[in-house]
Every structure is written in structure tokens, then in C-alpha cells.
């Protein structure tokens, strides 16, 4: 899933940015070609599938009039709809050794096979050195007459460009909006502090123009929908301006984004200094992340609850858990949000002794094997505390009739700090003699953040606290 796994915490963010010039290509006249053959080729082309505006070429096709380039694979299709001309999307795929891996062109023809105009609307380009992705772009049907080209760059700002199909079949670039950043900020409602951030009412908000040079799509460029709204503006004394954006539900290759609100700190020239999500839900592959109960204080600091929900579909723990962090963000002199974690709670509402026994039963085949008597799994990391980070694990062990389930903590060198028995059968079995198998390694966290509050584990009706030394204390 594009961007997602590395971005559960960090996926679907917005930023301010300076404008970039649109790239344009002039049309190429192919009136010298055999128009009768082209007309026949056009009639055989499939209609392109479209889902939420995204365009999907159905299959490989004959190249027809596009056989003037050496390629590995060629596909083409007609845009759906009734027009006096025929718009065609073609795609070349080139050898893996090439710096340009693919190229997509939008080409318009008259019904009798004469080319009217063409424009590059997509492609994948690699850097000259190292072969990493440099630019990835693709077309989306913005409306019946407008093609939106989305560009994702490994370096620099992602952006969108618009091209309009005229009634005669010409392809014209739409210029970006003009205006100062200060004028742009007037589109945001002024928020009075303190302000509680809640679910946006889109009917009361102005939508962000896709042609605005003051909006950057950086981390959301891959989402199927880019419905973004001006949620609010905050101007705290002596602090960078805060712009709040709201955006509606979207999907990025399996990552489902719910209605959300995100705050961006900006310099006077419109460039971003930092950004955080304040409201929303992101889910996919058994994990869900939530932001709730955010409030912007009088001094410009922000409090918010950030939660990770694991539904245990892919975990040996097999019990749904929620890790919630209470955070306060304060802007420093450089306009960066510096976090203070005021508390961490790891909650497992369905925890019970029968649930633990069910886990043993579900894993009985693995636990019955000599090489598989142990199952260890990290539940969550506290990697915020000095002088070391702490990780909290669960350990299941079975040898013959003996069964052991326990929590344990490690520091960033994977040294076991403490153990808390959840289930030991028979009760007289010496669980201390059971060595927890851990591979050598380090779990250093970068950067280390400031944790000032308690770390609590709630297992059903049982509450534990993890001390700064990594010890379990029953409350």
C-alpha cells in the first residue's frame, strides 16, 4: 500500500507551499498519417474504465499511429462520453533500464482519424543516479471537460495541474490562481481561542481550489479524492499563523481516511514549518488510528488524544487493544510543534482468563513443537522516556502441560526489565526459570520525546502502571 505502512502515524497531512510553474506541451500535427487506418484503429479501442475519477486502461492494444517509439508494452483507450472529437489515453511502458519507465499521453482526434492535440499527463521517471523514483504522475477526470494531473515527487512539492478539453478538441492548460498568501488566508474563518476542534460541517466551509499555489498535496497526493476545505485560521500573538484544513473521506490503495482536520503552521511567506492531525480516523490492514478531543489553547498550544487501535487480526495476542496518548503540542521559535506526552494508556477491554486460554488453544500446534514453545510479541512502545526507551511485550509459553502467559518490559538494548504473570499453570510451576527468547538488537527511538505523565495498562478490570524504570505496579 503506497505510503501507508510507514505512515499509519504520519499518513494524510497537508502543507502550505510556494507555487510551481505548470508544465505544458504543444500539440503535434499528424495530418500526414493515414487517417483511414487511424479511424479504424480508433473504432477498435476499448472505453477506459473510471473509478472515482481514476482512469484504468483495460488491456494492451495495437499501437496504431503511436508505433514511432521503442516500447516494451503499449495500451490505449477512449475516454467515456459523447463528444464531437475522440479523446484517447495512451500509455507506453519502457525497459526497466531506462530512466523513463512509463509515459501517458492524452491525444484528441477528429472522428475521421486526424490528430488535433496531445499532452503528456502521466509517467514514471527515475533519478539518473541510483534509480530511485523521482517523479510519478497520473491523470484523473476532474469533471467532464477537465483532466487533473497529479504529480508526486521524491524531492520537492507535490502538485496538481489542470487541462481543459475544449469543444473543438484542443487541450489547454489552466493557469494557477494568482494572489498573495495573505489574501489566501482570508478564505479561512477566524477562530476564537480557546477552540475545540470537532467534525467539520462541509456545507458551511469553502472548498480549497485545486489551482491554488498556496496548498501542497505532499502526503495526500495518492488519495482518490482531494476534497479539501478551509476550516479555520488562528493568529496567536508571537506565534506562526495556524491554518486548519478539513477534508472528506478518501482511500489510498486500501488505507481508508475518514473526515479529518489538520493544522499547518506557516511562515509569513506561506511556506510550511510543521503540521499535525487534530481530528480524524485512518484505517487499514487491521490497524486504525484516531485523533479526537483536540483543543487550541489561548497561547497557541494544542492538546489532542491520539489513539492506535489494533483489531488483532494479524496478532498472536488476538485481543483488540487501544493505545491512547494524551499530547500537548507547543510551537517553538522555528514554528515546529514540540510534543509533551502527558500520559499513555494501553487498554484491552476483552481481556479475561478464558480469552488467554483461547489463545493457547488457537496456537496449540505451534506451541506443541519443541522449536515453537514460545510466542513473543511487542504490544506497544513507550520510546519516550529517559534514559532509555521501554517496550512492553506479551509472552506465551507451553511445555507439556505447563502454560505461561505474561507481560514483560525491555529497554532499548532488549534487556528484560520486569515480568508480570497473567496466567501460570500449574500454579506451582516456576515461571522465573522460563527464559524469554529474544533476538539480540536495539530498539532506540528517534527522536526521544518528552513523557511527563503515567503509563497505564488496563486489562479488563485490572490496571497496571509501568514505572520509569520499566517495572509493573498493580493499581
C-alpha positions as CSV (number, residue, x, y, z in Angstrom):
1,X,0.0,0.0,0.0
2,X,1.6,3.1,-1.3
3,X,2.9,5.2,1.6
4,X,0.7,3.5,4.2
5,X,2.6,1.1,6.3
6,X,5.3,3.6,7.1
7,X,2.7,6.2,7.6
8,X,0.0,4.9,9.9
9,X,1.1,7.7,12.3
10,X,2.1,10.0,9.7
11,X,-0.2,9.2,6.6
12,X,-2.9,12.1,5.1
13,X,-1.3,15.5,6.0
14,X,-1.4,18.9,4.3
15,X,1.1,21.7,3.9
16,X,1.5,25.3,2.6
17,X,4.0,25.9,-0.2
18,X,5.2,28.2,-2.9
19,X,3.8,27.9,-6.5
20,X,5.5,25.9,-9.3
21,X,5.1,26.6,-12.9
22,X,2.9,24.2,-14.8
23,X,4.5,22.1,-17.5
24,X,2.9,22.3,-20.9
25,X,3.4,20.6,-24.2
26,X,2.3,21.8,-27.6
27,X,0.2,19.7,-29.9
28,X,1.8,17.6,-32.6
29,X,0.2,17.6,-36.0
30,X,-0.2,14.1,-37.6
31,X,-2.2,15.2,-40.6
32,X,0.3,13.4,-42.8
33,X,-0.7,10.0,-41.3
34,X,-3.1,7.6,-42.9
35,X,-6.3,8.8,-41.4
36,X,-8.3,5.9,-42.7
37,X,-6.1,3.5,-40.7
38,X,-6.3,5.7,-37.7
39,X,-10.1,5.8,-37.9
40,X,-10.2,2.0,-38.0
41,X,-7.8,1.8,-35.0
42,X,-9.9,4.3,-33.0
43,X,-13.1,2.3,-33.6
44,X,-11.4,-0.8,-32.1
45,X,-10.1,0.8,-29.0
46,X,-11.9,-0.1,-25.7
47,X,-13.5,2.5,-23.5
48,X,-11.4,3.4,-20.4
49,X,-12.7,2.3,-17.0
50,X,-13.1,5.1,-14.5
51,X,-13.5,4.7,-10.7
52,X,-13.7,7.9,-8.6
53,X,-12.2,9.8,-11.5
54,X,-9.1,7.5,-11.8
55,X,-8.5,6.2,-15.3
56,X,-7.7,2.5,-15.9
57,X,-6.6,1.2,-19.3
58,X,-8.3,-2.2,-19.9
59,X,-5.7,-4.1,-21.8
60,X,-2.8,-4.0,-24.2
61,X,-3.7,-2.8,-27.6
62,X,-2.1,-2.3,-31.0
63,X,-0.1,0.9,-31.1
64,X,-1.7,2.2,-34.3
65,X,-0.2,5.7,-35.0
66,X,2.0,5.5,-31.9
67,X,4.4,3.0,-33.2
68,X,7.2,5.6,-33.6
69,X,8.8,4.8,-30.2
70,X,10.5,1.7,-28.9
71,X,8.5,0.3,-26.0
72,X,8.0,-2.8,-24.0
73,X,4.2,-2.6,-23.6
74,X,1.5,-0.3,-25.1
75,X,-2.0,0.3,-24.1
76,X,-4.7,2.8,-25.2
77,X,-8.3,3.5,-24.6
78,X,-11.0,6.1,-25.3
79,X,-12.5,8.4,-22.6
80,X,-16.1,7.7,-21.9
81,X,-18.7,10.3,-23.0
82,X,-20.2,11.8,-26.1
83,X,-18.1,14.5,-27.9
84,X,-17.6,15.9,-31.4
85,X,-14.0,14.6,-31.1
86,X,-12.4,11.4,-29.7
87,X,-10.1,11.7,-26.6
88,X,-7.6,8.9,-26.2
89,X,-5.3,8.0,-23.4
90,X,-2.2,6.1,-24.4
91,X,0.5,4.6,-22.2
92,X,4.0,3.5,-23.1
93,X,6.0,1.2,-20.8
94,X,9.7,1.1,-21.4
95,X,12.5,-1.3,-20.5
96,X,13.5,-1.3,-16.8
97,X,17.0,0.0,-17.6
98,X,15.5,3.3,-19.0
99,X,15.3,6.4,-16.8
100,X,11.8,7.0,-18.1
101,X,9.8,3.8,-17.2
102,X,6.4,4.9,-18.5
103,X,4.7,7.8,-20.2
104,X,1.0,8.6,-20.6
105,X,-0.4,10.9,-23.3
106,X,-3.8,12.4,-23.8
107,X,-4.4,12.7,-27.5
108,X,-7.5,14.0,-29.3
109,X,-8.7,13.0,-32.8
110,X,-11.4,14.0,-35.2
111,X,-13.9,11.2,-35.9
112,X,-12.2,10.6,-39.3
113,X,-8.8,10.0,-37.7
114,X,-6.9,13.3,-37.8
115,X,-5.0,14.2,-34.7
116,X,-6.0,17.5,-33.0
117,X,-3.7,17.8,-30.0
118,X,-1.7,15.9,-27.4
119,X,-0.4,16.4,-23.9
120,X,1.7,14.4,-21.6
121,X,-0.5,13.6,-18.5
122,X,1.4,10.9,-16.7
123,X,4.6,8.9,-16.3
124,X,7.2,7.5,-14.0
125,X,10.7,8.9,-14.1
126,X,13.7,7.7,-12.1
127,X,16.7,9.7,-11.0
128,X,19.9,9.4,-13.1
129,X,21.9,8.0,-10.1
130,X,20.6,5.2,-8.0
131,X,17.4,4.5,-9.9
132,X,15.0,5.8,-7.2
133,X,11.7,7.3,-8.1
134,X,12.0,11.0,-9.0
135,X,8.6,11.9,-10.4
136,X,5.3,9.9,-10.6
137,X,2.3,11.5,-12.3
138,X,-1.1,10.2,-13.4
139,X,-4.3,11.6,-14.8
140,X,-7.7,11.9,-13.1
141,X,-11.0,13.0,-14.6
142,X,-11.8,16.1,-12.5
143,X,-15.1,16.7,-14.4
144,X,-16.4,16.0,-17.9
145,X,-14.1,18.5,-19.6
146,X,-11.2,18.7,-17.2
147,X,-8.3,16.3,-16.7
148,X,-6.3,16.7,-13.4
149,X,-2.7,15.6,-13.5
150,X,-1.3,14.7,-10.1
151,X,2.4,14.8,-9.6
152,X,4.2,13.1,-6.7
153,X,7.9,14.0,-6.3
154,X,10.6,12.3,-4.1
155,X,12.2,15.8,-3.7
156,X,10.2,19.0,-3.8
157,X,6.5,19.8,-3.7
158,X,3.7,17.5,-5.0
159,X,1.1,19.4,-7.0
160,X,-1.8,19.1,-9.4
161,X,-2.3,20.6,-12.9
162,X,-5.5,21.0,-14.9
163,X,-6.1,20.7,-18.6
164,X,-9.4,21.6,-20.3
165,X,-10.7,19.8,-23.3
166,X,-12.4,22.5,-25.5
167,X,-15.4,21.8,-27.6
168,X,-13.2,21.6,-30.7
169,X,-10.8,19.0,-29.1
170,X,-7.9,21.3,-28.1
171,X,-6.1,20.6,-24.8
172,X,-5.5,23.8,-22.8
173,X,-3.5,24.2,-19.6
174,X,-5.4,26.0,-16.8
175,X,-3.1,28.6,-15.1
176,X,-2.8,28.6,-11.3
177,X,-4.6,31.2,-9.2
178,X,-2.8,34.5,-8.6
179,X,-2.8,36.4,-5.3
180,X,-0.8,36.8,-2.1
181,X,-0.6,34.4,0.8
182,X,-2.2,37.0,3.0
183,X,-5.2,37.1,0.6
184,X,-5.4,33.4,0.6
185,X,-5.6,33.2,4.4
186,X,-8.8,35.4,4.3
187,X,-10.6,32.3,3.0
188,X,-10.3,30.7,6.4
189,X,-12.8,31.5,9.1
190,X,-11.1,33.3,12.1
191,X,-11.2,31.0,15.2
192,X,-11.6,32.4,18.7
193,X,-9.4,30.8,21.3
194,X,-9.7,28.5,23.1
195,X,-11.2,26.5,20.3
196,X,-12.4,22.8,20.4
197,X,-11.8,21.0,17.1
198,X,-14.7,18.8,16.0
199,X,-16.2,17.2,13.0
200,X,-16.4,19.7,10.1
201,X,-19.7,20.7,8.6
202,X,-18.6,20.9,4.9
203,X,-21.7,22.8,3.8
204,X,-20.6,25.8,5.9
205,X,-17.0,25.7,4.6
206,X,-15.3,27.0,1.4
207,X,-13.5,24.4,-0.7
208,X,-9.8,24.8,-1.4
209,X,-9.2,25.4,-5.1
210,X,-7.0,22.8,-6.8
211,X,-5.4,25.7,-8.7
212,X,-4.2,27.5,-5.5
213,X,-0.4,27.9,-5.4
214,X,-0.6,28.1,-1.6
215,X,-1.7,24.5,-1.0
216,X,0.6,21.5,-1.2
217,X,-0.6,17.9,-1.5
218,X,2.6,16.3,-0.3
219,X,1.3,13.3,1.7
220,X,-2.2,13.0,0.3
221,X,-1.4,13.1,-3.4
222,X,-2.2,9.4,-3.7
223,X,-5.7,9.6,-2.3
224,X,-8.6,9.0,-4.7
225,X,-10.4,12.2,-3.6
226,X,-8.8,15.5,-2.8
227,X,-11.8,17.3,-1.3
228,X,-10.2,19.9,1.0
229,X,-11.9,22.8,2.8
230,X,-10.8,25.9,4.7
231,X,-11.7,25.0,8.3
232,X,-10.2,27.9,10.2
233,X,-7.3,30.3,10.9
234,X,-5.5,31.1,14.2
235,X,-3.2,34.0,14.8
236,X,-1.7,33.7,18.3
237,X,0.5,36.6,19.5
238,X,4.1,36.0,18.7
239,X,3.4,32.6,17.0
240,X,3.3,31.5,13.4
241,X,0.0,31.6,11.7
242,X,-2.0,28.3,12.0
243,X,-4.2,27.3,9.2
244,X,-6.7,24.4,9.7
245,X,-7.8,22.3,6.8
246,X,-10.8,19.8,6.7
247,X,-11.0,17.0,4.2
248,X,-13.6,14.4,3.5
249,X,-13.4,10.6,3.2
250,X,-10.8,9.2,0.8
251,X,-8.9,6.0,0.0
252,X,-5.3,5.3,-0.8
253,X,-4.9,1.7,-2.1
254,X,-6.6,0.2,1.0
255,X,-5.9,2.9,3.5
256,X,-9.3,4.4,4.4
257,X,-9.3,8.0,5.5
258,X,-12.3,9.4,7.3
259,X,-13.4,13.0,7.7
260,X,-10.4,14.8,9.2
261,X,-9.0,18.2,10.3
262,X,-5.3,19.0,10.1
263,X,-3.4,22.1,11.4
264,X,-0.5,23.7,9.5
265,X,2.0,26.2,10.9
266,X,3.1,28.7,8.2
267,X,5.7,31.4,7.8
268,X,4.6,34.9,6.5
269,X,5.6,33.9,3.0
270,X,3.3,30.9,3.1
271,X,5.9,28.1,3.5
272,X,5.1,25.4,6.0
273,X,7.1,24.9,9.2
274,X,5.1,22.0,10.7
275,X,1.8,20.2,10.6
276,X,-0.3,17.9,12.8
277,X,-3.6,16.0,12.5
278,X,-6.2,17.0,15.1
279,X,-9.3,15.1,14.2
280,X,-9.9,12.0,12.0
281,X,-9.6,8.3,11.5
282,X,-7.3,6.3,9.3
283,X,-7.7,2.6,8.9
284,X,-6.4,-0.4,7.0
285,X,-4.9,-3.9,7.4
286,X,-6.3,-4.5,10.9
287,X,-5.0,-1.2,12.4
288,X,-6.8,2.0,13.0
289,X,-5.5,5.4,14.0
290,X,-7.8,8.1,15.6
291,X,-7.4,11.8,16.6
292,X,-10.0,13.2,19.0
293,X,-10.8,15.9,21.6
294,X,-8.3,18.4,20.3
295,X,-8.3,22.0,21.6
296,X,-6.3,25.0,20.7
297,X,-5.4,27.0,23.8
298,X,-5.1,30.8,24.2
299,X,-1.3,30.6,23.9
300,X,-1.5,28.7,20.7
301,X,-0.6,25.3,22.3
302,X,-2.7,22.3,21.2
303,X,-4.0,19.3,23.3
304,X,-5.2,16.2,21.5
305,X,-5.8,12.5,22.1
306,X,-4.0,10.2,19.6
307,X,-5.0,6.5,19.6
308,X,-3.9,3.4,17.8
309,X,-6.5,0.6,17.6
310,X,-5.3,-2.9,16.8
311,X,-8.1,-5.3,16.0
312,X,-5.7,-8.3,16.4
313,X,-6.5,-9.9,13.1
314,X,-2.8,-10.4,12.4
315,X,-1.5,-10.7,16.0
316,X,-0.9,-13.7,18.3
317,X,-2.3,-11.6,21.2
318,X,-5.7,-11.9,19.4
319,X,-7.3,-9.3,21.7
320,X,-8.3,-5.9,20.4
321,X,-6.3,-3.2,22.1
322,X,-6.2,0.6,22.0
323,X,-3.1,2.7,22.8
324,X,-4.1,6.3,23.6
325,X,-1.6,9.2,24.1
326,X,-2.6,12.5,25.6
327,X,-0.4,15.1,24.0
328,X,0.3,18.8,24.2
329,X,2.0,20.5,21.2
330,X,3.7,23.8,21.7
331,X,5.2,25.9,18.9
332,X,8.8,26.8,19.3
333,X,10.6,29.8,17.8
334,X,11.1,27.9,14.5
335,X,7.4,27.2,14.2
336,X,7.8,23.4,15.0
337,X,5.3,21.6,17.2
338,X,7.2,20.2,20.2
339,X,5.3,17.4,21.9
340,X,4.8,16.7,25.5
341,X,3.1,13.3,26.3
342,X,1.0,13.7,29.4
343,X,0.0,10.1,29.6
344,X,-0.2,6.8,27.8
345,X,-3.0,4.2,28.3
346,X,-3.0,0.7,26.7
347,X,-6.5,-0.7,27.1
348,X,-7.6,-4.3,26.4
349,X,-11.4,-4.4,27.3
350,X,-12.0,-8.0,26.3
351,X,-9.1,-9.4,28.4
352,X,-10.0,-12.3,30.6
353,X,-8.6,-15.7,31.7
354,X,-10.8,-17.6,29.3
355,X,-9.5,-15.3,26.5
356,X,-5.9,-16.2,27.4
357,X,-6.8,-19.9,27.4
358,X,-8.4,-19.5,24.0
359,X,-5.1,-18.0,22.7
360,X,-3.3,-21.1,23.9
361,X,-5.8,-23.3,22.1
362,X,-5.6,-21.4,18.9
363,X,-1.8,-21.7,18.9
364,X,-1.6,-25.2,20.3
365,X,0.1,-26.7,17.2
366,X,2.9,-24.2,17.2
367,X,3.3,-24.3,21.0
368,X,3.4,-28.1,20.9
369,X,6.6,-28.1,18.8
370,X,9.9,-28.0,20.6
371,X,11.2,-25.2,18.4
372,X,7.9,-23.3,18.8
373,X,7.2,-23.4,22.5
374,X,7.4,-19.7,22.8
375,X,5.5,-16.8,21.2
376,X,6.6,-13.3,21.9
377,X,5.0,-10.2,20.5
378,X,5.5,-6.5,21.2
379,X,2.3,-4.8,22.3
380,X,3.4,-1.1,22.4
381,X,6.5,1.0,22.8
382,X,6.9,3.9,25.3
383,X,10.1,5.0,23.5
384,X,9.8,8.5,25.1
385,X,11.4,8.2,28.5
386,X,14.9,9.0,29.5
387,X,17.4,7.5,30.0
388,X,16.1,4.7,27.8
389,X,13.0,3.7,25.8
390,X,10.7,0.9,27.1
391,X,8.9,-1.7,25.1
392,X,6.0,-3.8,26.6
393,X,5.7,-7.3,25.3
394,X,3.5,-10.4,25.8
395,X,5.0,-13.9,26.1
396,X,3.2,-17.2,25.7
397,X,5.0,-20.5,26.7
398,X,3.9,-24.1,26.7
399,X,5.9,-27.1,27.6
400,X,4.0,-30.3,28.1
401,X,1.2,-29.4,30.5
402,X,2.8,-26.2,31.7
403,X,1.4,-23.0,30.3
404,X,2.6,-19.4,31.0
405,X,1.3,-16.1,29.7
406,X,3.0,-12.9,30.9
407,X,3.8,-9.3,30.1
408,X,7.4,-8.2,30.2
409,X,9.3,-4.9,29.5
410,X,12.6,-4.3,27.8
411,X,14.9,-1.3,27.4
412,X,16.3,-0.2,24.0
413,X,19.0,-3.0,24.2
414,X,16.3,-5.6,24.6
415,X,17.3,-6.3,28.2
416,X,14.3,-7.7,30.2
417,X,13.4,-5.2,33.0
418,X,10.4,-6.8,34.6
419,X,7.8,-9.6,34.2
420,X,4.1,-9.7,35.2
421,X,2.4,-13.1,35.1
422,X,-1.1,-13.2,33.6
423,X,-1.6,-17.0,33.7
424,X,0.6,-19.8,35.1
425,X,-0.4,-23.4,35.0
426,X,0.1,-25.3,37.2
427,X,0.4,-22.5,39.7
428,X,3.3,-24.2,41.4
429,X,5.4,-24.1,38.2
430,X,8.5,-21.9,38.5
431,X,7.8,-19.3,35.8
432,X,11.1,-17.5,36.7
433,X,13.0,-20.4,35.3
434,X,11.5,-19.9,31.9
435,X,13.9,-17.9,29.8
436,X,12.2,-15.4,27.4
437,X,13.8,-15.9,23.9
438,X,14.7,-12.5,22.4
439,X,16.9,-11.9,19.4
440,X,19.8,-9.5,20.0
441,X,19.2,-6.0,18.8
442,X,18.5,-2.4,19.7
443,X,15.2,-0.5,19.7
444,X,16.3,3.1,20.0
445,X,13.7,5.7,19.2
446,X,14.4,8.8,17.3
447,X,13.6,11.4,18.3
448,X,13.0,10.9,22.0
449,X,10.0,12.9,23.1
450,X,9.0,14.3,26.5
451,X,6.8,12.0,28.6
452,X,5.6,13.7,31.7
453,X,2.7,11.5,32.8
454,X,1.8,8.0,33.8
455,X,1.8,4.8,31.6
456,X,-1.2,2.7,32.4
457,X,-2.2,-0.8,31.2
458,X,-5.8,-1.7,31.5
459,X,-6.6,-5.4,31.2
460,X,-10.3,-5.7,31.7
461,X,-10.9,-4.7,35.3
462,X,-7.1,-4.9,36.2
463,X,-5.0,-1.8,36.0
464,X,-1.2,-1.8,35.9
465,X,1.3,1.1,35.8
466,X,4.7,1.0,34.2
467,X,7.3,2.9,36.2
468,X,10.1,5.0,34.6
469,X,12.4,2.0,35.4
470,X,10.1,-0.3,33.4
471,X,8.6,-2.0,36.5
472,X,5.0,-3.2,36.7
473,X,2.9,-1.9,39.6
474,X,-0.6,-3.1,40.1
475,X,-3.1,-0.3,40.9
